[in-house]
């Protein structure tokens, strides 16, 4: 059985509880996680780092996940 490598993940989610839960799950599996509370913040964090994966809420106020993508 091979071991999965650690991923660098950006979580963009406007709901605090959901953002924290997803971050906690990913960290508990050994991944490095950055979190952003809205689309604009997510884009700024993305510009400053390299990520293997981005999880984004699609239905956020001000900027949707589709716009973030």
Protein Blocks (a to p, Z undefined) as FASTA:
>chain_A
ZZddddddddddfblklmmmmmmmmmmnopacdddfbfklmmmmmmmpccfbdcddfbdg
hiafklmZZ
